[in-house]
Amino acid sequence: MLLCCKEVMAMLIVLLLVVIALVLYLFYALIRSEKF
């Protein structure tokens, strides 16, 4: 686990950015629709 620490960190950062992008997109879609 210590040998591939940088790779794990990179994967976690990418996953975090993807999750944030999806949340922002869904939040923006909800605001634009104004149905809820």
KEKE-3310 file (N, C-alpha, C; in steps of 0.2 Angstrom, whole numbers, plus 5000, padded with zeros to 4 digits):
npx = (5004:5010:5019:5012:5006:5006:4998:4986:4982:4981:4970:4960:4959:4955:4942:4936:4935:4926:4915:4911:4909:4898:4888:4887:4882:4870:4864:4864:4855:4843:4841:4839:4827:4818:4807:4806)
npy = (4994:5006:5007:5011:5023:5036:5033:5029:5040:5049:5043:5044:5058:5061:5054:5061:5073:5070:5066:5079:5086:5080:5082:5096:5097:5091:5099:5111:5108:5105:5118:5125:5118:5121:5114:5107)
npz = (5000:5003:4993:4982:4985:4979:4967:4972:4979:4968:4961:4971:4971:4958:4958:4968:4962:4951:4958:4964:4952:4947:4957:4957:4944:4945:4955:4948:4937:4945:4949:4937:4932:4942:4948:4959)
capx = (5000:5015:5023:5008:5003:5004:4993:4980:4980:4978:4964:4955:4958:4950:4936:4933:4933:4921:4909:4910:4906:4891:4884:4886:4878:4863:4861:4862:4849:4838:4839:4836:4821:4813:4801:4806)
capy = (5000:5012:5008:5014:5028:5041:5031:5029:5047:5052:5040:5047:5065:5060:5052:5067:5079:5068:5067:5086:5088:5077:5085:5103:5097:5089:5105:5116:5105:5106:5125:5127:5116:5124:5109:5105)
capz = (5000:5004:4987:4977:4988:4975:4963:4976:4980:4962:4960:4976:4969:4952:4960:4972:4957:4947:4962:4964:4946:4946:4962:4954:4938:4947:4958:4943:4934:4949:4949:4931:4931:4947:4949:4966)
cpx = (5004:5018:5018:5003:5001:4999:4986:4978:4978:4971:4958:4954:4953:4943:4932:4931:4927:4914:4907:4906:4899:4886:4882:4882:4871:4860:4859:4856:4843:4836:4836:4829:4816:4807:4801:4806)
cpy = (5006:5013:5012:5020:5034:5040:5031:5036:5050:5049:5043:5054:5065:5059:5057:5072:5077:5068:5074:5088:5086:5080:5092:5102:5095:5095:5110:5114:5106:5114:5127:5124:5119:5120:5107:5110)
cpz = (5000:4997:4981:4980:4984:4970:4966:4977:4974:4960:4965:4974:4963:4954:4964:4967:4953:4951:4963:4958:4945:4951:4959:4948:4940:4950:4953:4939:4938:4949:4943:4930:4936:4948:4956:4972)
residu = (MET:LEU:LEU:CYS:CYS:LYS:GLU:VAL:MET:ALA:MET:LEU:ILE:VAL:LEU:LEU:LEU:VAL:VAL:ILE:ALA:LEU:VAL:LEU:TYR:LEU:PHE:TYR:ALA:LEU:ILE:ARG:SER:GLU:LYS:PHE)
# end
